Amino acid sequence: MVGDIKVSFLVVRNDQQRQGFRKATMIDLRHQLDVMQVLLSRVQVAWNTINPAILARVLLKYNHAMQEDNKAIIFHDAGRTRRHKILTNFPTFHIAKILDECNGWSVAKYSEVEACLHINVIPLLKIARIWHSCKLQDGKIGGCRSFEMQKGDHSDLDHKLMIRYPQEFSVIPTKVILPEWKLATYEEVESNIKLVKSLLKGKKSAYVCLLQGGTLSGEELGFQLKPTEANALVLVEHQIVVKTK
């Protein structure tokens, strides 16, 4: 538990997806070595392929590298190489200029930054070499000089710290309204297309689903993601919704 955020990790094959999880970076893992060793030792019992000691060497080699965000961690066993990835439900942070539009992101709250400060906020500021302060919804955080946090209104700042949680999607009838869920946008589906495609297989493979600004068809119809014009009337029976935080 980090603040109000319950941190979870999963080890899955590279071709697998999980709702509400994203690929973990080395920044996420550098302070979670003991947790990961326990997790990997449990997985080893089931798969007999993963050596937890490998993780320590990987962390020591790559714990400063942001580019690891797009790489799988490689585990070796008896001369064979299998690729797996580590997933986490931990939020991601991003630094943007104050006027930038960041679809799918929101300005981070003081409490969210405080909970994640030493795990992935300070490492991000160090790697990005951010020296100026960044605005929060209800405060600010200083750059590499101090990382000092202050509450209050700081609308005069030029940069803001954004946060995004791993997203959860669902396919439901268009007539249904679920609390804490909203119609997914074209951009949200496009950036999570592998995860969303996994929902439109089997019995749902012939569905055509409504999005905010588009439609997406199921596997049987070729997974066609199409934009629609603003205010266009689209008559379909299902929609793709995303959970709001």
Secondary structure, 3 states (H helix, E strand, C coil): CECCECCCEEEEECCCCCCCCEECCHHHHCCCHHHHHHHHHHHHHHHCCCCHHHHHHHHHHHCCCHHHHHCCEEEEECCEEEEEEEEECCCEEEEEECCCCCCCCEECCHHHHHHHHHHHHHHHHHHCCCCCCEEECCEEECCCCCCCEEECCCCCCCEEEEEECCCCEEEEECCCCCCCEEECEHHHHHHCHHHHHCCCCHHHCCCEEEEECEEEECHHHCCCEEECCCCCCCCCCEEEEEECC
